[in-house]
Amino acid sequence: GLYYINNALELTIQDVNGNDERASYSFNPTIGQKYILGATKNGNTIHLFIDGVIVSCYTLSAGFQFFNGSAPLRLGNGTYTKNLNFVGRQNTAIIWKGRGMSASEIADITNNYF
């Protein structure tokens, strides 16, 4: 899931063995300001984006395989704790499956559609 916790934007994903991998970025949002947050996976690299700009890159462990279960994707909140909430409203969620997006594609969406 994509969360805000301990003053950081964090993406947590789980592998087939139940191990968590986390990409994170220290982030102190301004109350009342709109942000466009995103994450992509290209090969074995996770990128976190804020307002169309890559702010963090994380390389997954060698041999990483996604857990292929039925757990829902979480955006801003998890069932195991109540401390992972995004404060405010979530306007739009877009999920592309099948390929990671490039930084220029993320920037284009950020600048032209929101």
RAHUDA-V201899 format. One line per field, one symbol per residue. phi: phi as a letter, one per 30 degrees, with the letter a starting at -180 (. if undefined). Layout:
phi: ???
//
This chain:
phi: .cbcbhhbdbccbccdciddbbcbbdabddejcdbccabbbbicccccbbhicdcabbcdeeiebedcccdddcbjabddacccdddjccdbbbbccjadcdeddddddddcbb
//
